[in-house]
Amino acid sequence: MYWRRSTEPRLTQNCQCPHWIPTKSLSLPGIEKTIVLDFGQRERLLHRVHKLKLTLACGRYDRTQPLIDGRVQPVGVDLTFLPLRPGEIFWRMLNHGEFDASEMSLSSYAILRSEGDRRFIAIPVFPSRVFRHSALYVGTDSGIERPEDLKGKRIGVGDYQMTAAVWIRGLLAHEYDVRPEEITWVVGNPIRSIKPPDSVRIKFLHTDATLETMLVRGEIDALISVMIPEDLGKSVRRLFRDPRKVELEYYRKTRIFPIMHTLVLKTDLYEESPWLAVSLYHAFCRARELAHQSMYDTNALVVSLPWIIDEVESTRGIFGPQIWDYSIEGSLPTLNALIHYLDEQKLSRRRMKIDELFVPNVGPALADYLRATGED
């Protein structure tokens, strides 16, 4: 004996609803043959057959953990979340298009779009934002004390086009008058081949030695690295000895909180199902809010830092109630600066417009409408 959902409503005193009745076979949308299912299997299958299957690769962060563990699920989506490291995600997505959606280097994505490559379209979700003054390292005995001392020096960087390097070159140029053309850049293998700017001296790494090893040996004078060097505190130190102080002053002056990564969808998937962008956006916003709520909880600290509550409160005092903004309008100074830096550093083929980078159906208009109608 099998069961099917009756098309006739069951009338009771308090309910007029569909119900399950015995049947000799079970027919499900998308299933061509009769199958035997218990009640739990049937409910799970009915739940899944009406959802769009989506594979998403993104880092494991506090703000994405609710998506990983299933506490947050995008509406209409049967989500497979692959928690991978950013570098691997970017390589596999840019070179092989392995995922339906993924975290993506904002600079690599913007460069791609400027070249006319429309394989991906971004949603204004920014999984990674980091001030990068603290990512500039020098040897402890280098004699380099100020950013201006970098003029005429050799700086190593894993990939010239990576977003962190774009931000550091931008702040060096605009805050300290140190231009990219005044540096010799020693770079590793790029994530994808681009035409390097003609006016910049670039030497590609042709050795088994790492850039960190070269810094320790004095073969380069400084290093831009998103990873903390193993020799930090020994033969390596940060150029900015008090990076938090410098980064805070930089934010108060510019209102820039550097965006490293965004979220992209395959364009053909977005064009087939534009609602998917809105569903993913809302899910990422909800996951972020759950992360902030759990962090700001004095019942039992979820983060192994004794003064995390004070840190949250002091940071809100600087940024306002929304520390980690997911919007174009709330991140305009940052987005405008990055677009300008990419053009200035001759990495993008042309100066991009912000609305060329992001889906048009995610923005404040919907939220304003729902708020006005009381549905928010």
C-alpha positions as CSV (number, residue, x, y, z in Angstrom):
1,M,0.0,0.0,0.0
2,Y,1.3,3.5,-1.0
3,W,0.0,6.9,-0.2
4,R,-0.7,10.0,-2.3
5,R,-1.9,13.5,-1.4
6,S,-5.6,13.9,-2.1
7,T,-6.6,16.7,-4.4
8,E,-9.9,17.1,-2.5
9,P,-9.7,19.1,0.8
10,R,-10.5,17.4,4.1
11,L,-13.1,19.4,5.8
12,T,-13.0,19.5,9.6
13,Q,-14.2,22.1,12.1
14,N,-10.9,24.0,12.2
15,C,-9.2,23.0,8.9
16,Q,-9.7,22.7,5.2
17,C,-6.5,21.1,4.0
18,P,-5.2,18.4,1.8
19,H,-4.5,15.0,3.3
20,W,-2.9,11.6,2.5
21,I,-5.0,8.7,1.2
22,P,-4.1,5.1,0.4
23,T,-3.2,4.4,-3.2
24,K,-1.6,1.5,-5.1
25,S,1.2,3.6,-6.6
26,L,3.0,6.9,-5.9
27,S,3.5,9.5,-8.6
28,L,6.0,12.3,-8.0
29,P,7.0,15.2,-10.3
30,G,10.1,14.3,-12.3
31,I,9.8,10.6,-11.3
32,E,8.8,8.3,-14.2
33,K,8.4,5.0,-12.4
34,T,6.6,3.8,-9.3
35,I,8.8,3.6,-6.2
36,V,8.3,2.5,-2.6
37,L,8.9,5.2,0.0
38,D,8.3,5.5,3.7
39,F,6.7,8.6,5.0
40,G,10.0,10.4,5.9
41,Q,11.6,9.6,2.5
42,R,8.5,10.8,0.7
43,E,8.5,14.1,2.5
44,R,12.2,14.7,1.8
45,L,11.9,13.8,-1.8
46,L,8.8,16.0,-2.3
47,H,10.8,18.8,-0.6
48,R,13.8,18.3,-3.0
49,V,12.2,17.8,-6.4
50,H,10.7,21.3,-6.4
51,K,14.0,23.0,-5.6
52,L,16.9,24.1,-7.9
53,K,20.0,22.2,-7.2
54,L,23.0,24.5,-6.7
55,T,26.7,23.9,-5.8
56,L,28.3,26.8,-4.1
57,A,32.0,27.1,-3.0
58,C,32.9,29.6,-0.3
59,G,35.1,29.9,2.7
60,R,34.1,28.7,6.2
61,Y,33.6,31.9,8.1
62,D,31.4,32.8,11.1
63,R,29.1,34.6,8.6
64,T,28.8,31.5,6.3
65,Q,28.6,28.8,8.9
66,P,24.8,28.9,9.2
67,L,24.7,28.1,5.5
68,I,27.2,25.3,5.9
69,D,25.3,23.6,8.8
70,G,21.9,24.1,7.3
71,R,20.5,26.6,9.8
72,V,19.9,29.0,6.9
73,Q,18.7,27.7,3.5
74,P,18.2,29.8,0.4
75,V,14.5,29.8,-0.6
76,G,13.9,27.5,-3.5
77,V,17.4,26.0,-3.5
78,D,18.7,22.6,-2.8
79,L,22.2,23.8,-1.7
80,T,25.4,21.9,-1.7
81,F,27.9,24.1,0.1
82,L,31.6,23.3,-0.4
83,P,33.7,25.0,2.3
84,L,37.0,25.5,0.5
85,R,39.9,27.9,0.9
86,P,39.7,31.0,-1.3
87,G,42.7,30.4,-3.5
88,E,41.5,27.0,-4.5
89,I,38.0,28.3,-5.2
90,F,39.2,31.1,-7.4
91,W,41.5,28.9,-9.4
92,R,38.9,26.2,-10.0
93,M,36.1,28.7,-10.8
94,L,38.1,31.1,-13.1
95,N,39.9,28.3,-15.0
96,H,37.4,25.5,-15.1
97,G,34.0,27.0,-14.0
98,E,33.4,24.0,-11.6
99,F,30.7,25.6,-9.4
100,D,27.3,27.2,-10.0
101,A,28.2,30.0,-7.6
102,S,31.3,30.8,-5.6
103,E,33.2,33.3,-3.6
104,M,35.4,35.3,-6.0
105,S,38.4,37.7,-5.9
106,L,36.8,41.1,-6.5
107,S,39.8,42.4,-8.5
108,S,40.0,39.3,-10.7
109,Y,36.3,39.4,-11.3
110,A,36.3,43.1,-12.2
111,I,39.3,42.6,-14.6
112,L,37.5,39.7,-16.2
113,R,34.4,41.9,-16.8
114,S,36.5,44.7,-18.2
115,E,37.9,42.3,-20.8
116,G,34.4,41.4,-22.0
117,D,34.2,38.1,-20.2
118,R,30.6,37.7,-19.0
119,R,30.8,34.1,-17.6
120,F,29.9,35.4,-14.1
121,I,27.8,38.0,-12.5
122,A,28.2,39.2,-8.9
123,I,25.8,39.6,-6.0
124,P,26.6,42.4,-3.5
125,V,27.7,39.9,-0.8
126,F,31.3,40.4,0.4
127,P,32.5,37.3,2.3
128,S,36.0,38.8,2.9
129,R,36.8,42.3,3.9
130,V,40.3,43.1,5.4
131,F,42.4,46.2,6.1
132,R,45.7,45.4,4.4
133,H,48.2,47.7,6.0
134,S,49.0,44.8,8.2
135,A,49.8,42.6,5.2
136,L,53.0,44.5,4.2
137,Y,56.2,42.9,5.7
138,V,59.8,43.9,5.8
139,G,63.0,42.3,7.2
140,T,63.7,43.3,10.8
141,D,67.2,44.6,9.8
142,S,66.1,46.1,6.5
143,G,66.3,49.7,7.6
144,I,62.8,50.4,6.1
145,E,60.8,52.3,8.6
146,R,58.3,54.3,6.5
147,P,56.3,53.5,3.4
148,E,58.2,56.2,1.6
149,D,61.4,54.1,2.1
150,L,60.0,51.5,-0.4
151,K,60.7,53.8,-3.4
152,G,63.3,52.0,-5.6
153,K,62.9,48.7,-3.6
154,R,61.9,45.2,-4.5
155,I,58.5,44.0,-3.3
156,G,57.4,40.4,-3.6
157,V,53.7,39.5,-4.1
158,G,52.2,36.1,-5.0
159,D,50.0,37.5,-7.7
160,Y,50.3,41.0,-9.0
161,Q,46.5,41.2,-9.8
162,M,45.2,39.9,-6.4
163,T,42.9,42.2,-4.6
164,A,45.1,42.6,-1.5
165,A,48.0,43.8,-3.7
166,V,45.7,46.2,-5.6
167,W,44.6,47.8,-2.2
168,I,48.2,48.1,-0.9
169,R,49.4,49.7,-4.1
170,G,46.5,52.1,-4.0
171,L,47.0,53.2,-0.4
172,L,50.8,53.5,-1.0
173,A,50.1,55.8,-3.9
174,H,47.4,57.9,-2.5
175,E,48.4,58.1,1.2
176,Y,52.2,58.0,0.9
177,D,53.0,59.1,-2.7
178,V,54.7,55.8,-3.5
179,R,53.8,54.8,-7.1
180,P,53.8,51.3,-8.5
181,E,56.3,52.5,-11.2
182,E,58.8,53.3,-8.5
183,I,58.9,49.7,-7.3
184,T,60.4,46.5,-8.8
185,W,57.7,43.8,-8.4
186,V,58.8,40.2,-7.9
187,V,55.7,38.0,-8.5
188,G,54.7,34.3,-8.5
189,N,52.4,32.5,-10.9
190,P,49.2,34.4,-11.6
191,I,45.8,32.8,-11.1
192,R,45.1,33.6,-14.7
193,S,47.2,35.2,-17.4
194,I,46.8,39.0,-17.8
195,K,48.8,41.6,-19.7
196,P,51.1,43.3,-17.2
197,P,51.2,47.1,-17.3
198,D,53.9,48.4,-19.6
199,S,55.1,51.1,-17.2
200,V,55.7,48.7,-14.2
201,R,58.8,46.6,-13.7
202,I,57.8,43.0,-13.0
203,K,60.1,40.1,-12.5
204,F,58.5,36.6,-12.4
205,L,59.7,34.2,-9.8
206,H,61.9,31.5,-11.4
207,T,63.2,29.7,-8.3
208,D,62.0,27.1,-5.8
209,A,62.5,29.6,-3.0
210,T,59.4,31.1,-1.6
211,L,58.9,34.9,-1.4
212,E,59.1,34.7,2.4
213,T,62.5,32.9,2.2
214,M,63.7,35.6,-0.3
215,L,62.6,38.3,2.2
216,V,64.5,36.6,5.0
217,R,67.6,36.3,2.8
218,G,67.4,39.9,1.7
219,E,66.7,39.0,-1.9
220,I,63.6,41.2,-1.8
221,D,63.1,44.2,0.4
222,A,59.4,43.8,1.3
223,L,56.5,41.3,1.0
224,I,52.8,41.6,0.4
225,S,51.2,38.5,1.8
226,V,47.7,37.5,2.8
227,M,49.2,34.8,5.0
228,I,51.2,35.6,8.2
229,P,54.9,34.8,7.6
230,E,56.3,32.0,9.8
231,D,59.3,34.3,10.7
232,L,57.1,37.2,11.9
233,G,58.5,38.4,15.2
234,K,62.0,36.9,14.4
235,S,63.6,38.1,11.1
236,V,60.3,39.6,9.7
237,R,58.1,42.4,11.0
238,R,55.2,44.5,9.7
239,L,56.1,47.8,8.0
240,F,53.4,49.5,10.0
241,R,54.3,48.7,13.6
242,D,50.9,49.6,14.9
243,P,48.7,48.6,12.0
244,R,45.4,48.9,13.9
245,K,46.0,52.5,14.6
246,V,47.0,53.3,11.0
247,E,44.0,51.3,9.6
248,L,41.6,53.0,11.9
249,E,42.9,56.5,10.9
250,Y,42.6,55.4,7.2
251,Y,39.0,54.3,7.6
252,R,38.0,57.5,9.4
253,K,39.6,59.5,6.6
254,T,38.4,57.5,3.6
255,R,35.4,55.5,4.8
256,I,37.1,52.6,3.0
257,F,36.7,49.1,4.5
258,P,38.5,47.1,1.8
259,I,36.5,44.4,0.1
260,M,38.6,41.4,-0.9
261,H,36.0,38.9,-2.2
262,T,32.4,39.0,-3.6
263,L,30.0,36.3,-4.6
264,V,29.4,35.3,-8.2
265,L,26.8,33.3,-10.1
266,K,27.3,31.8,-13.5
267,T,25.6,34.3,-15.8
268,D,23.6,31.7,-17.8
269,L,22.2,30.4,-14.5
270,Y,21.2,33.9,-13.4
271,E,19.6,34.6,-16.7
272,E,17.5,31.4,-16.5
273,S,16.6,32.0,-12.8
274,P,17.1,35.7,-11.8
275,W,15.2,35.0,-8.5
276,L,18.2,32.9,-7.5
277,A,20.3,36.0,-6.9
278,V,17.7,37.4,-4.4
279,S,17.4,34.1,-2.7
280,L,21.1,33.8,-2.2
281,Y,21.5,37.4,-1.1
282,H,18.8,37.0,1.6
283,A,20.4,33.8,2.8
284,F,23.8,35.3,3.2
285,C,22.4,38.3,5.0
286,R,20.5,36.0,7.4
287,A,23.6,33.9,8.0
288,R,25.6,37.1,8.8
289,E,23.0,38.3,11.3
290,L,23.0,34.9,13.1
291,A,26.8,35.2,13.3
292,H,26.6,38.6,14.8
293,Q,23.9,37.6,17.3
294,S,25.9,34.6,18.5
295,M,29.1,36.7,18.8
296,Y,27.3,39.3,20.9
297,D,26.0,36.9,23.6
298,T,27.3,37.1,27.2
299,N,25.6,33.9,28.3
300,A,28.6,31.9,27.0
301,L,31.2,33.3,24.7
302,V,31.2,31.6,21.3
303,V,34.6,33.2,20.4
304,S,37.7,32.3,22.4
305,L,38.6,35.9,23.2
306,P,37.8,37.2,26.7
307,W,36.9,40.8,25.6
308,I,34.9,39.9,22.5
309,I,31.8,41.8,23.8
310,D,33.8,45.0,24.3
311,E,35.4,44.5,20.8
312,V,31.9,44.2,19.2
313,E,30.7,47.3,21.0
314,S,33.7,49.4,20.2
315,T,33.7,48.3,16.6
316,R,30.0,49.2,16.3
317,G,30.9,52.6,17.6
318,I,33.2,53.1,14.6
319,F,31.2,51.4,11.8
320,G,27.6,51.8,13.2
321,P,25.3,48.9,13.9
322,Q,26.1,47.1,10.6
323,I,29.8,46.3,10.7
324,W,29.9,43.9,7.8
325,D,27.9,45.6,5.0
326,Y,26.4,43.6,2.2
327,S,25.2,46.4,-0.2
328,I,26.4,48.6,-3.0
329,E,25.1,51.8,-1.5
330,G,26.7,51.0,1.9
331,S,30.0,50.2,0.3
332,L,30.3,53.0,-2.3
333,P,33.6,54.6,-1.0
334,T,35.2,51.1,-1.1
335,L,33.9,50.0,-4.5
336,N,34.7,53.4,-6.1
337,A,38.2,53.2,-4.7
338,L,38.9,49.7,-6.0
339,I,37.5,50.5,-9.5
340,H,39.7,53.6,-9.6
341,Y,42.8,51.6,-8.4
342,L,42.2,48.9,-11.1
343,D,42.0,51.6,-13.8
344,E,44.9,53.6,-12.4
345,Q,47.1,50.5,-12.1
346,K,46.2,49.6,-15.7
347,L,44.8,46.2,-14.7
348,S,41.3,46.7,-16.1
349,R,41.0,47.2,-19.8
350,R,38.7,50.2,-19.1
351,R,37.3,51.9,-16.1
352,M,34.3,49.9,-15.0
353,K,31.0,51.2,-13.6
354,I,29.7,49.6,-10.4
355,D,26.3,48.7,-12.0
356,E,28.2,46.7,-14.6
357,L,29.5,44.3,-11.9
358,F,26.4,43.4,-9.9
359,V,23.0,41.9,-10.6
360,P,20.3,44.6,-11.1
361,N,17.6,42.9,-9.0
362,V,19.4,43.1,-5.6
363,G,19.2,46.6,-4.1
364,P,17.4,48.9,-1.6
365,A,14.3,49.3,-3.7
366,L,12.8,46.0,-2.8
367,A,13.5,46.5,0.9
368,D,12.0,50.0,0.8
369,Y,8.9,48.7,-0.8
370,L,8.4,45.8,1.6
371,R,9.0,48.2,4.5
372,A,6.4,50.6,3.2
373,T,3.8,47.9,2.7
374,G,4.5,46.4,6.1
375,E,5.8,43.1,4.7
376,D,9.3,43.6,6.0
